[in-house]
Amino acid sequence: MGYAQLVIGPAGSGKSTYCSRLYEHCQTTRRTIHIVNLDPAAENFNYPVAMDIRELISLDDVMEELGLGPNGGLLYCMEHLEENLDEWLTEELDNFSDDDYLVFDCPGQIELFSHVPVLKNFVEHLKRKNFNVCAVYLLDSQFMTDVTKFISGCMASLSAMVQLELPHVNILSKMDLVTNKRDIEDYLNPESHVLLSELNQRMAPQFEKLNKALIELVDQYSMVSFVPLDLRKESSIQYVLSQIDNCIQYGEDADVKVKDFDPEDDD
């Protein structure tokens, strides 16, 4: 049984930085993980790349040969990856053992994990290869400045959850850059009536029924919640990692080490 994180989220949300610090943390704790680059436009890495999509296809080559723009070129690259799941990806995965832990650093184009089926098919292929997979959705904590942005972030996360059909851990990244953490805490454990009141104040009266439906979706079904992540603190990284490990049942099949504490018999 293999284990995998699919690190997704909007561009600039800190996915590559998260992967880098996660790798450093695991090195410190003597735990082995492998970081995989799934971004064909990536150039520089602060972590060793165990597998790289650019060995299959790169965005620069696609833009130059086909005359596509950055977004169209990236979609072409990911569709090319989808067409080569049974060949390139299978061959690359064969280089790892059955119980390896892979972290996939994904591109930041929202459509890849909201409505385009590329990553969904990618995940299905990992499952067929006997991987337990968890989606790790990063959202910039500085984005959470008012209730409308909070609801927008929840809906984007929910869209990814519905599309990928995976265990999901939502992370508020860049907490070390937040100046007023009290404002963020209001959205980590939000009161539904407070959210609804704030939302109605921000929106026109004709949106009141929609506002109520959105708040009920977030509140009653508890479908979206966020875990704060401060990459300066090892305890914060460890807490996030433990949440993800729990989702994919990492370590549950490990042998329990028992020490015999009975005193030795005297001769």
C-alpha positions, 0 to 999 in steps of 0.5 A, spaced: 500 500 500 502 506 497 500 513 500 500 520 496 498 527 497 495 531 491 497 538 493 492 543 490 490 550 490 490 557 487 496 559 484 500 563 489 497 559 495 504 556 497 504 549 494 511 548 492 513 552 499 509 547 503 512 541 499 519 544 500 518 545 508 514 538 509 520 535 506 525 538 510 521 537 516 520 529 514 528 529 513 529 532 521 524 527 523 527 521 519 521 520 515 522 518 508 517 522 503 518 523 495 516 530 492 513 529 485 513 535 480 506 535 476 507 542 474 510 543 467 511 550 467 516 549 474 523 551 473 526 552 480 525 547 486 527 547 493 527 540 494 529 534 491 525 532 485 523 524 485 519 524 479 518 530 474 513 531 469 517 535 465 521 529 463 515 527 459 513 534 456 514 541 458 510 548 457 516 552 454 516 546 448 508 546 447 508 554 447 514 554 442 511 548 438 504 549 438 504 557 439 499 556 445 499 561 451 500 559 458 494 557 460 492 553 453 499 550 453 498 548 461 492 544 459 495 541 453 501 538 457 496 535 463 492 532 457 498 529 454 499 526 461 493 523 462 494 520 455 500 517 458 498 514 465 499 507 463 506 508 460 510 514 463 506 514 470 506 507 471 513 506 469 515 512 474 511 509 479 514 502 478 521 505 481 518 506 488 516 501 493 509 498 495 509 503 502 512 509 499 509 516 501 509 521 495 507 528 495 505 531 488 506 538 487 500 540 482 499 546 478 495 552 480 490 553 474 483 552 478 480 548 472 484 542 473 481 540 479 474 544 479 471 541 472 477 538 467 477 531 469 485 530 468 487 530 475 481 526 477 483 520 472 490 521 475 487 520 482 484 514 479 490 511 476 494 512 483 488 508 486 489 502 481 496 502 483 494 501 490 495 508 493 491 511 498 490 518 496 489 525 500 487 532 497 491 537 500 487 544 498 491 550 500 488 557 500 492 563 502 490 566 509 491 573 507 485 572 502 481 571 508 479 578 509 472 578 509 466 574 509 465 574 501 472 571 500 471 566 505 465 563 502 468 564 495 474 560 498 469 555 501 466 554 494 472 553 490 474 548 495 468 544 495 468 544 488 475 540 488 472 535 493 466 534 489 470 533 482 476 529 485 472 525 490 478 524 495 479 525 503 480 532 503 484 537 508 484 544 507 489 548 509 490 556 510 497 557 508 502 563 510 499 564 517 506 567 518 504 573 514 498 574 517 498 581 522 491 580 525 490 573 527 484 574 530 480 576 524 483 569 521 480 565 527 473 568 526 473 564 520 477 557 523 471 556 527 465 561 524 458 562 527 453 561 522 449 567 524 455 572 524 457 569 517 450 570 515 449 577 518 456 579 515 454 576 508 447 580 508 450 586 509 455 586 504 450 583 498 444 586 495 437 584 498 436 580 492 441 575 494 439 574 501 436 567 500 442 565 496 446 567 502 442 563 507 443 557 502 450 558 502 451 559 509 447 552 511 451 548 506 458 550 510 455 550 517 450 544 517 454 539 513 461 541 515 463 540 509 469 545 509 473 547 514 480 549 514 487 548 518 492 553 519 499 552 517 505 556 520 511 554 516 516 557 521 513 552 527 515 545 526 509 543 531 504 546 526 507 542 520 507 536 524 499 537 526 497 538 519 501 532 517 498 528 522 491 530 519 493 528 512 496 521 515 489 520 518 486 521 512 490 516 508 491 511 514 498 512 514 502 508 519 496 504 521 498 497 519 505 498 522 508 493 527 507 495 534 513 495 538 512 492 544 518 492 550 518 487 555 518 490 562 518 484 566 524 484 571 529 478 569 529 472 574 534 472 579 539 466 578 
